[in-house]
């Protein structure tokens, strides 16, 4: 059976697999951590400038935990509600959409953000669906009625590759 | 005794019939007709006056046109028509000059026309490789879009897709999934099971490579990027 040519042009809109999602999530955690470090450094510097005191966050571990948790929720929730993708997801060509494939609403982004820790911290059981289910939906996806799809254009990537192939002889000729 | 007038009439009638009969027999009609100048006679007839008296509409009404048409052998008539001769006589240029093309174009509903066009099918018929090779399009795109970052992103994404496909294949095999599986949400992938079917995601072979172009599309980008990298390193 030959596959439909319209779907073979690009992977856009297909359910994204576990590896891409895991790597994108790792990238997001890293990006959020770096951003948090920068923000906390800026706050510390500002406080020391204004109040003349130096804050050591390592002494306020509980506060730091709460602040960082809130920051991660804001990081994911805001970006998902804005465009359906985070920085890491944009990097790896992924996007969160509704279970039907429509753009997600802010409410869904909020539910997804709140339920993501549940999927992770209940022994990771909520993430099994990403690997095992046909639609690669974890608990947080099912709670928020969302799914993750590939958003990058493989067709454009192929054209870029062809363009590079076409350009190489020209460059060599010019030399 | 009074005379019977009916009896006299009867006698007179029979005498007259006999006399007239003999006179008519005696007349040589041919000789009379031969002496008549028919042309002179016709010339004296006012044909216009006769035609004026004829109610042509009434005559036409009485004609059964269908019957007349039924009797006409159209094929015979058409076969006798020299179409090429007619075409030769027609001045096509003058007809074209009379046509108001702008008015025709204005009457065309371009949107309706475009809706009927299957753009996806049209695009799929384009041989992108050939297009890139034969035109300047390749170098233009390369100059405008190719950068180290884009190249790297394409590579990383295609590697990710390749790994996803690998995991999916094994999961489907372990869970013994058969039949067509949805490739994506219904609004984004209307055709079900084009890519995610376990058959399509079985162990890689030459056959599956041709059956699942999308999978190969992504891996092609990856593999070609690898080729490029190895080529550049060897050079």
Interface residues (C-beta under 8 A of the other chain):
Chain A: X1 X2 X3 X4 X5 X6 X7 X8 X9 X10 X11 X12 X13 X14 X15 X16 X17 X18 X19 X20 X23 X91 X92 X93 X97 X98 X99 X100 X101 X102 X131 X132 X134 X135 X147 X149 X150 X152 X154 X155 X157 X158 X159 X160 X161 X162 X163 X164 X165 X166 X167 X170
Chain B: X120 X121 X123 X124 X128 X129 X132 X133 X137 X138 X139 X141 X142 X143 X145 X146 X150 X151 X153 X154 X156 X157 X158 X160 X161 X163 X164 X165 X167 X168 X171 X175 X177 X181 X182 X183 X184 X185 X186 X187 X188 X189 X191 X194 X195 X196 X197 X199 X200 X211 X212 X213 X214 X217 X218 X220 X221 X224 X225 X228
